[in-house]
Amino acid sequence: MMASEKLFGLHATALQLRSQRMMMLASNIANAATPNYKARDLDFTKALDLAQQGASTDGAIEGAIAYRVPVQATLDGNTVEMATEQTAFAENALAYRSSLSFLQGRIGTLTRALKGE
């Protein structure tokens, strides 16, 4: 077990996975008007499970990427649905912030302990 895992638990890994998912969702939004663009998403739970089973972060991400199936098909073959992407992005951003807040609190606690406060 790595030292960061002992200190921060799954939150460090979760932060990395959420960051990668945010970039993926942002890419979907940026390509909303690109013909034949296929929206992708990261199954966060699956990626975290893979990471817990010993997969590297990159391996966990690769094993948990899936193409999004659109509710409404478009004529140009693009599968980005803005409402879906924006909702997923907002939810992921909130979860990212929660993990970041936990890590900041943990680092603050460790810093105070090291200072003897």
Secondary structure, 3 states (H helix, E strand, C coil): CCHHHHHHCCHHHHHHHHHHHHHHHHHHHHCCCCCCCCCEEECHHHHHHHHHCCCCHHHHHHHHEEECCCCCCCCCCCCCCHHHHHHHHHHHHHHHHHHHHHHHHHHHHHHHHHHCC
